[in-house]
Amino acid sequence: MKTPLIPFFLALASLGLVACSQSDEPAAPEPVVTEAMTQEPAESSPVESVNPLLADSPHPHGFPPFDQIESSHFKPAMEQGMEEHLAEIEVIANNAASPSFENTIIEMEKAGQTLQYVMRVFSARVGAHTNDELQAIQREMSSRLAAHSDAISLNPALFARIESLYNDRESLELDAESLRLLERYHRNFVRAGAQLSEEQKEELKAINAELAQLGTEFSQKVLAEVNDSAVVFDSAEALDGLTESRIATAASEASDRGLDEGSYVVTLLNTSGQPPLSSLSNRESRERIHTASLTRGSRGGENDTTGIVSRVVELRTRRANMLGYDTHADYSLEIQTAENVDNVNEMLSGLAPVAVASARREGEAIQAKINEVEDNPFDLASWDWDYYAGMVKQDLYDFDDSQVRPYFEMNNVLVNGVFFSAERLFGVTFEERPDLPTYHPDTQVWEVFEEDGSSLGFFITDFYARPSKRGGAWMNSYRVNSGLLGGSPVVGNHLNVPKPPEGEPTLLTWDEVTTMFHEFGHAVHGLFSDVHYPTFAATSVPRDFVEYPSQVYEVWASWPEVLSNYAEHYETGEPIPTELLNRVMESEIFNEGFRTTEYLAASVLDQAWHQLGADDIPSGDEAMAFEVRVLDEAGFDYDPIPPRYRTPYFSHMMGGYSAGYYSYIWSEVLDADSVLWIRENGDFDRETGQHFRDTILSQGGSKPAMELYMDFAGREPSLEPLLERRGLLHE
């Protein structure tokens, strides 16, 4: 979460949304701010006195009054927020006094708080529980918000004050965090076009407005397409292999859609792979689901997104060229820890052949299993991988996922796993607050208490999938705290776990368990933020560092003391058998060639699109052929493993992770090295937790990312722990 609005908006990340696990689907960037608000303000409206978004919350820590907020409240609240923000900026820019750090930078840190809060709540609602009215507001306001951002970042008088301070920065006697803040403002304004000519600024405004509109259009089409692409079956036999609970859910979904009795609907996630593929014994059913998944957004029709992708890349490239960069990737990576395209390309090209070679060996073992168990063997296809990989896993480790899921009941994992780990590491405790309002019945609110009993803030959990919710898993902040502005954190975690029929337990897969821990790593990054300036608060770190704390937190999911506290049978309360648990742990590197390959293929696609020159961008009609060519040339010419996201539904690439999807594995280098440090120097205790909180989680972006890492580990990171973790060290 970036705060305040200038760096916040310029970051090209979703307002109020923070990224997540590889199963994430970050929304397209929420647009930014509006020239239209320079017109005469409308006459006072009664909405100002009753709009809950514009009034102080009646709840502790400014917790949003969800029960009072209606969709119709958002647009007038945005408009008033923009009006207030522009008025505040005008006062700063036109101040007759000479620019100082206090009357310029500090005042900008304080500006735009109304708009910032409204956009946090709006972005969270659009992602977690949208509707037609919210989507219409999103479409209408996206370009206006982009124009508002430009009206500030391209204000010459405002930039003149910032540049004057920047040029004199060595004589201002600023502390390290204040100097970093001044440099960050100057950098962001320059990258936003403050040094362009007036003619170029007008062109840039048009580009930003169109990008904002296209981002909204893309995200809405992806959501519509994933709902429309659900696969309908006319018999339960076609779903053989799924649990009774999952079949009942498919029948319920069909009923909700008004289909005839006896119909079953399998809904899709936004990833290429789909969970039912690991269980369905009917090969035709697997193929139907997988084909529906892989062809989303590229079949023509109103939800085809290939033309949008092409146009977005064209506009991003034009903008980068205007600002002096060869490509959008050059522009994007300049402010990441990776620094440049050469470093990213070197990492991806070095890992790709190792991963694909490992995946091919896994494929050979799966093909052998097909040849063994099928009367009429066939060549391994992408829709077969998960099903027969499960059989190979059973042979190797003598268990399958159905044996372990009864030990991972969702609420028990949360309370006795996630919360237990946080209490042991950080001394914090959680108390459910059913008295506080929520935006959906499936959400829960928890108050977080420090070790001394003081209230830290609130944590919202929203774990079930629904048609009004985007895919993936993510964290968002409704409120952030800072020394300058005060306040308390209010953060939320979101998953997309299929909801079982009423009265049945929610049993998680191991991947869903680790995702819950992962997202909580983002949550504590927001909850424990303790910086002075809002710009650096919470997860305001480089994109290729933001996943690092959350990936480290995954280690606690399988830490013996934690796992033994939550892995108990939902019916009997018996702990997971030690022998079964050992086999689960031993199997963690199984199928790692597949997982690494599908992830790297998507990362390569993201870089390929964003490293194109202006004359090389394929049209929408050519997008899928371009994708095939890129993957073949990069060595991902192995049909059984498609990229984790294909171009038409690659929401990371189209959202805040543009030219940044590589960041998961970049962060994992730090993560794996940190886990090695923990095993060598720490343990599952308060000392380790406090050290991580003090050096990483509380610091936000107040220091350079690698300096934060050195503060924690006291050494440069090594690549070997990552390769060993993924079983690729000796490949």
N, C-alpha and C positions, 0 to 999 in steps of 0.2 A: 504494500500500500504506500503510495507516495502521498506525501502531504507537503506543503500546501499546494495550491492548484497549479502554479507554474511548472515546477518540476514534475508534479503529479501528472499533469496532462501530457507533458512532452515525452513521457516515458513510453508511450505507445503500449501500455498495458491496461487491462480492463480496470476501470475505476472500481475500487473496493474489492477487487478479486485478486487472489494470490494463487499462484500456480502450485502444482501438486504432483502427484505421482504420474508415472508414465501412462496410467489409465485416465489421466486428466483429459478434459477437453476444455481448455480455456476459451472463454467467449471471445468473439471478435472485439477489438478494443472499443471500449465505450468512447464515443467521440468526446470532444472537448469544446468548448466555450464560445461567445457569440456577438458578432458585430451587430446583429439585429437588435441587440439590447441597447444600442446607442440611440434608438429612437425615443420619442417622448414616452415616459412611463404612463401606463394606463391609470385611469382613476382608481382610487382605493376600492377594493372589493371586499365583501364580507369574508372571502376565503382566507384573508390574512389573519383574521381573528380566530378562525376555527381550524385552520389547516394544521394538523398535528406535526407535520414536518417542519413547521416554522415556529413552533412553540417549544418551550422547555418540556422535556419528558417528565412525566409524573413519577418515573421509576428511578431506582438507584443507578448510578453510573451512566446516566443518560440512555438507559436501555430503550430501544425504539418502542413506541406504543403501537405495536402491530395491530392490535384490535381496533384502533382508531384510524389507521392509515388505509385509505382507499386508492384505487388506481387513479381516480380523477384528481387526487391531491398532488401528484408528482409534477405535472407540467407547470402549474402556477408556482409551485415551490422552486422549480428550476429557474423559472423566469425571474422570480424575486431574488434568488440567490445570485444569478448573473448580474442583475441590476446593482445589487449591493457590492458585488465584487468589483465591477467596473468603476463604481464610485470611489471605492477604496483605492484602486490603482491610480485613478486620476489625481487623487490627493497626493499620493506618493510621487508620481511623475512630475507634477507641477509645483512641488514644494519649492518656495523661493529660497530656502536655506540651502547651503552647499550640501552635496550628498555626504552622508556619513553612514557607517554600518548600521547605526540605530534607526535613522530616519528613512532608510531605503530597504536594506536587507531584512532587518527585524520586522519592519512594518509589512513587508511582503509575506513574511512567514505568518503573520497574523491575519492576512487578508483572505477572504473567500471561504470562511468557515461554514457559512450557511450552505453554500453550493456544494462544498465538499461533503458535508453530512448527507444532504439530499441525494447526491450521486452515489454515495456508498450504499445507502438503503435501496435506491432504485436498481443499481447494478446487481446487488444481491438478490433482489426479488425477481428480476428478469431471468437470472440464471437458475434460481431454485424453484420458482413457482410463477411462471409467466401466464399471460392471457392475451386475448386479442387487443384489449385496450392498452395494455402495457407495451405490446409490440408496435402498435400504432404510434404511441408516444416516442418510442425508441426510434422509429423511422423518421418522424417529424423533427425530433430534436437533435439528431446526430449531427447534421451539418451546421445547425445553429450553435451547438456546443463547440464544434471545431472552429467556427468563425470567432466565437468568444475567446478561445485560447489564442488564436492568431491576433486578435485585437490587443492582447496583452503582450505576447512574446514579440510582436512586430511593432510595438510602440517605441518610436525613436527617442522620445524624451526619457522614457523609463530605462531603455538600454544605455543611454548616455550616462546616466547616474551609475548604473552597474559597472560600465566600462571604466569610468573614472575611478571608482573604488578599486576595481581589479588592477588597474595600472599602478595604483599607489599602495597595493596590498602589503608590500614589505614594510611600509612605514606606519601601518595602522596599529601595530602591536596587538594583533588578534591572537587569541589562544588557538590551538590546533584545530579544534572542531569549528570555530568561527571562520578561520581561514579556509577550511575545506568547504564550508557553506558558501562563502563568497565565490570561490572558484567554481563550485557546482552551478551557481546561478549564471555566471558568465558563460560557462561551457554550454549550458542548456539553451540559453538565448541565442548563442552563435549557431548551435545545431538546429535551432528552430527558424533560422533565417534572418536574424536581426541585422546582419551585415550585408544583406542583399540590397540591390537597387529597388526603388519604389515599383518599377515595372515587374521585377522578379517577385517582389512580395505579393503583388496582385495575382500572379500566376501561382505562387505557392499557396495562397489562400484557396484558390479554386481546386488545386490538387488535394489539399487537406479536407475540404468540404466533401469532395467526391469520394475520397477514401473512407471518410466516416460513414457516408451513406452506404457504400459498398460493404463495409465491415458489418453493418447492421443487417443488410440484405443477406449476406452470406450466412451469418449465424442463424437467422430465422429460417432460411431455406434448409440448412443442415438439420435443424430440429424437426421441421416439417417432413423432410425426406426420411429421417430415421423412423418417424412414426408411421409414415405411409408405406415404408418398406417392410413392415412386419409381415411375417409369412403365415398364411392361413392353411391349416390342415383340416381335412374332413373326417379324420378318425384318430382315436387314441393310439391305434396300432402304429401309426406313422411316427409317434413320439416314444416308441419303445426304448427303454434305457433311461429315460428321465424319471426322477422320483415321482411318487404320487402327488406330492406337494407341488412340484413344478408343473405337472400335467393339470392339476386343479387350477393353478394360476393361469395357465394358457386357456383353459375353458372359461374362466372368469373374465379374462381379457376379451375373448370373443363375444361374450354376453354384453360386456360394457360397450362394445362396438356395434351392437345390434345385429350380430350374425345369428344364423339359425342354430338351434340346439344341436349338439354333436360337432360343432366347429371348435377349433383350437387355434389360438394365435400366439406365435412366438415373436416377441418383440426383440429389437436389436439394440445393442450398445454402439457407441460411436467408433470403436476400434474395428479393424478388419476382422479379426477373429471374434467368434461368438461363443459364450460359455456352453450352450447346449451341444456343441460339436464334440465335446469330450465324452458325452454320454450316449448320444443317439446311435442306435445300432443300425438303423435304416440308412443306407448310403445315399439314397435318393433324397431323403429328408435333409441330410447333412449338406448335400450339394445345393439344394434349393435355398437353404438359409445362407450358406456362404456366398453363393452367387448374388443373392439379394444384397448382402453386405458389401461385396466388392464393387458392385456396379452403381452404388448410390451416387447420385449427383452427376452422373455422366451418361444418362439414358435419354437425354432430351427432356422436354416438358418444362413445366414452370419451376421445378426445383433443381434443374441442372445448374451447377455452379462453375463449370469449367470456364465459361466466358468471364465470370466475375474474377476468378483467380488470375486469368491472363491480364485483365485490365488493372487489377490491384498491383501486380508485379510491374506492369508498365508505369503506373503512376509512382510507385515507390522508387523505381529506377530513375525516372525523370527528376524527382525531388532530390535524390542523392546526387545526381549529376549537377543540379543547380547549386548544391551546397559544397561541391568540390570533390565528390567521391566518385570512383569509377562505377560502383554498384551499390545496391542497397545493403548487401552483406558487409561491404567495407564500412559503410555508414553505421550499421548496427553494431558490429563487433568492436569498433573503436573504443567503446565505453564498457566492454565486458572484460573479465579477467583474461580471456583468450587473446584479446587485443587485435587480432587480424585474421584474415581468411587463411593465410598460409598455416598458421598454428592449428586452426580447426581442420583444414584439409589434411594436414599431416597426421593428426590423431585419427581421423576417420579412415583414411587410406591405410594406416598401419593396423587398425583393428579389423577392418573388413575381411581381408583374406583369412585371418585366423578364425574369425567367427563363422564365415561361410564354410570353411573346411570342416570345422567342428559340426556344423549343421548337416553337412552332407554325410558325415559318418553316422549321425543320429538318424538321418533318413534311410541309410542302408539297413540299420537295425530295425527300423519300422517296416521297411519293405520285406525284410526277412520274416517279420511277424505276420504280415499280410499273407505271404506265401505259405506260412505254416497253418494259419487258422481258416483260410478261405478255400472253399472247394474250387472256386473259379477265381484264382488270384488276378489282381489288376495292378496297374502301376499306381504308385502313391500319388495322390493329388492333394491340393492344399486343404480340402474339406475332410480328408482322411487323417491328417496328422495328429490332431489332438486325441482322437478315439483310439488309434492304435499305439500312440505314444503312451497312453494310459496302461495298455497291456504290457508294453516293454517295461514300464516303471514297476508294474506289479511283479513281473519276473525278477527284476533286479532287487527290489526292496520289499517285496511281499506285502504290499498294502496298496489300497487305492484311496482316492479322495473321499469316497462314501464312508470309509471306516473312521476318518478323522473329523468329519464335519459335525457329528453329534457332540464333540468335545469343544466346539467353538460356537456356543450360543451367543448371539450378538451383544446383548446387554451385559452378559457375564464377561465377555472380552473387554468391553468398555470399562466397566467398573473395577473388575478384579485383575485386569491386564493393563489397560492404558492408564487409568487413574491410579492404580496401585504403583505403577512404575514412576509416575510423576510425584507421588507422595514420598517414595523412597529416595528419589534423586534430588528433588527440589523442596521437599517439606510442605508442598501445597496439598490442600484437600478440596473435595468437590461436594456440594450439596444441591440436590435437585430443587428447582424453584417452579413448581407447577402453578404458582400464583401469578407468574409473569405471562403476558400474552405471547402468542406465536403466530406466524403467518400461515402455518399448516398444521393439522392435527398430528402429523407424524414427527414433528420436531419436539425436542426437549431443551430446557434451559437449565444450566448449572451455574451456581455461584462458586467462584474460586476464592479460596482463603489462603493467605500466607501462613507460614509456620507459627507466627505469633498471634494468629487468629484474626488479623485484619483482613478486610475484604479487598481482593485484588481487582476483580472484574467479573465478566460473565462469559460463559462458553456455551454456544448453541450447537446441538447435534441434529443433523438432518440426513439420515442414512438410506432411506428407501427411494427407489426409482419411481418415476411417474411421468406421464406424457408432458406435463407442464415444466419439466426439469431437464436441463441440458445434460448430456452424457458426461461420464467421467467422475473424477473426485477432485475436490478443491477446498481451499480455505479462503474465507473473506473476513475483512474487518469492517465493523459498523462504527467503531470508535477506536481511536488511538490516543495514547497518552504521550506527553512530552513535558520536559521541565519548563519550557516557555509558556505553553498553553494549559498545562495541567491535564485533567481528565483521567479517565480510566478505560482500559481496553475492553471491548466487546467483540468477540471473534466467533466465527462459525466454521464447522467442518461439514462437508457434504460428500456423501458416497452415492452409489446407485445400486444398492443391493435389492434384488427382486423381493417384493413383499409376499410372504406366504399367505395362504388363506387364513381367515379369522380363527384365532384360537391355536394356531400352530406356531411352533418356535421358529425363530429366524436363525438358521444354522449357516455359518460362513465357511467359505473355502479358505485355504491357507493364504491365497493371494489377497482375499478380502480382509483377512486379519492383518496382514502386513501393510495393506493400504490404510487401514484405520490408524495404525501406529504412525505411518508416514505422514498422514494429514495432521495428526496431533503434533508432530514435529514442527509443522508450520504454525499450528495454533500457539505453542509455547513461545515460538519466535515472536509472535504478536503480543502475547500476554506478558512476557517478561521484558519487553522493550523499556529501556531506561536511558534515553538520550535527552539532550536539552532541546534540540531543534526538531520540529515536526518533519522537515524534509528527510531526516535520517531515521525516522521512527519505524519500528516494527520490521517488516520485510523489505525495506527500501535499500536493497543491495543489488549488485549486478545480477542479471538474469541467470548467468551461469554459476552463481554462488547461492541463489535463493533456495535451490533444492538440496544444498549440502546439509543444513541442520535437520531437515526432515528425513533425509536418507540415513543419516546417523541414527535417528530415533528408531528406525526399523530394527536395529540390532536388539532392542529390548523385547521385541515380540518373541524372539527365540532364546532369550537369555534364560537359563534354567530356572532361576528363582522366580522370574516373572511368569514363564510358561506354566510352571507347576502351580501357580496361584490361580490361573484362569482356565486351564485346559482340563475341564472336568465334564463328565457326561451330563447332558441337560436333564435326563430323567433320573438317573441313579445318584448323581453327585460324585461318582467314582472318578478318581484322577485318571488321566490318560495313561495307559500302561507304559512302563519305562521302555519296554522293548519296541512298542509301536512308536513312541516318541523318538527313540534313537533312529529308527528307520526314516521317520519324517525328516530329521535333521540331516541324515546322511544323503537324503535325496535332493537336498536343496540345489545342488549344481546340475541335477538332471534336466535335460532339455535346454541347457543354457546356450548352446549353439543356436537353437531356434530363437530364443528370446533376444539374444544379442543381435542376431541377423535382422530380425524384423524391425528392431529399434534403429539399428544403424542404417538400414535401407531408407526409413523415413527421414532420418537426419540428413542423409545424402540428398534426398529429394528436396528438402528445405533449402539446403545450401545451393543446389543446382539452380533452382528457380531464382534465388536472390543473388547469385553471382553472374547472372546474365547481363550482357550489355544491352543498351536500348534497342539495337537493331536485331537482336537475336531472340526476342521474346515470342514464343509460339502463340498463335491465336487459340481461342477456346476449342475450336475444332481439332487443333493439333496437340492439345494438352496431354491426352492420354498416350499418344505416340511418343511425345517428348519424355513422359515418365518412363516408358518401357526402355527407350534408348539410354536414358541416364542410368537406370539400374543395371542394364546389361554392361555398359562401359565401366561401371564402378565395381563389377564383379558379383552383382546380386542377380545373376541369371539362373536362379534356382527356383523353378516354378512352384514347388510345394510350400514356399514361404513368401507370401506377399509382404509388402511393407506394413508396419503396424497401422499406419494411416495412408490411404491413397490421396492423391491430390484433391479430388472434389470434396472430401470430408475431413481434410487436414486442418482442423480448427486451430491447432497450435500455430501452424505456419501462417494462417491468416489473421491470427490474433497477436497477443503479446509476445509470442515466441518466434516472430518472423526472423529467419536466419539465426534462431536460437534454440532449436530443438536438440542440438548437440549437447545442451547444457546439462541434461540428466547424467550422461556418462562423464562429462567433464567434472561435475560435482561429485560423482561417485568415486573419482580418483581420491578426492579429499576425504570423502566418507569412509572408504575402505582403509585408508591410511589412519584415519582417526580411530576407527574401531580397533585397529592393531595397537594404537597408542593406549586405548582404554584397557585392552587385555594385558598390555605390558606394564602399565603405570597406574591403573586405577581398577575400579570394580563397580559393581552395582551398589553404590552407596552415596551418601550426601556429599562427600568430598568431591567425587567425580562429577556429580550433577551440578554442584555449585560452581566448580571450575568451568564447566561448559556454559553455564548460565552467565557467569561473570565475563568470560572472554568472547563468547559468540552471541548467545541469545539476547543478552541485554544491550548489545552494542549497535544493533541495526546497521546503518551505513555510515556511522560516524568516523570510521577508519577505512582505509583501503581493504578490500576483501582478503588479500593474501597476508596483510599485516594482522588481521584478525586471526587467520589460521595459524600464523606463527605464534601469536599470543597463546593460542590453545595448545598446539602440539610442540612448539619449541624447535621445529625442524621443517625442512622442505618436504613436501609430499613425494611419495614414491608411487610409481605405476604398478609395481609388482603385487601389492596387496589386492588391487582390483582384479588383475589377471588370475591370481590364485583363487579369489572368491568366485569368479565366473568359470573356473575350471579350464582356463585358456592358457595357463602359464607355460605349459610344456607342449602346446599344440604346434 
